[in-house]
Amino acid sequence: MGGIAGNPATAGRPLRRFGLALGLLTLALCASASAHTLSVSHLDIVVAGNGEDDRVELDLALKDLALTLPLDANRDEIVTWGELQAIRGPLERMVTSGIALATPAGACTLAPDGLATRKYDDGMYATVQLHARCPSNGALQVRYGLFFDRDPQHRALITVRRGEAVVTAIARAGAPLVQMPRTGGDPFLDFLREGVHHILIGYDHLAFLVSLLLPAALVRIHRRWQPSPTLRGSLGHVLGIVTAFTVAHSITLTLSALGWVTPASRWVEVAIAASVLVAALNNVWPVITRRVWLVSFGFGLVHGFGFAGALSELGLPKGARLASLFGFNLGVEIGQLAVVALVLPVLYLLRRRAWYPRWMMPAVSLAIAALASWWLFKRLAG
């Protein structure tokens, strides 16, 4: 008796389901966030030595504090110094219970010692000043546990200074306990992880990349999308796109992170949303079908400023700026290549399915374009 293994309708079902799942996953990832401003705090510790108390300063964004404490008492969306002073007691208790320092000889005692404000590129911060009395002058262990319950993506950039020596590390929800050696440390690895993390939560960057990849296994012939005849052709197309994007955003990321070129962040975010919109619409109504790498390069320059904005929120540690910058940029590339490695084989398998270029690729592209239009509207509205 004959089986049904050769039935083309049945054989195509797994790929169709796989393709539909890929499309839904893409839309879910893109729709899950409308901005990529990081929630970051800055914990600076100056180890005095000679039996003196260490100095500790913790900068917390007012927008983060407002989610936890009644900061804006009159709800006029303007935080005054008087309103900040009014919550000083609860704020200091929150801080002293949310962070802890210890040396190999035992725990340090923290005591509040002042309140101030500090301005960063992303807004105003409250600076809680403390002094710490530690039982020894050994390597510090820092436990940071603020805001993770409300925002798992929150980060704390920790800097410990001992004279001229500076050590940095990043605390995150999955790793709130950080070991700070007396010297050394590896900011490169910390910022490499942050680069990978940022590209995977940078949904507008992902939407742009996916928009460029959707037709990667297709060619435009007689005003119709046709399957690419060879895997080599698809790989060459993707290699050109990814390389151009990498080179371009590496240039502007470096220029901006080092302070040589600093465009207004609002207009960078507007331009990023516009780039996603253009890339997605070009899949439905193709205007540029050759040398797509030029489009990738041009918009990659804009996206590099976006990456630099995220990096500036973390802050490049003094004494390790170049290593941290290189680590972050490399992390972005690793995350980007992981996305390509996941998406491209699926698109290559789908390229000969008539429904993929006919309705699925345009439908996903239009959905990304609609989302990009919403991003564009929100960012223009301020």
PyMOL commands that set and color helices and strands:
alter all, ss='L'
color gray80, all
select helices_A, chain A and resi 8-31+62-65+81-86+88-98+187-201+203-213+231-257+265-284+292-314+321-350+355-381
alter helices_A, ss='H'
color red, helices_A
select strands_A, chain A and resi 40-46+54-61+99-103+106-107+109-120+123-133+140-144+155-162+165-172+177-180+218-221+224-227
alter strands_A, ss='S'
color yellow, strands_A
deselect
rebuild
show_as cartoon
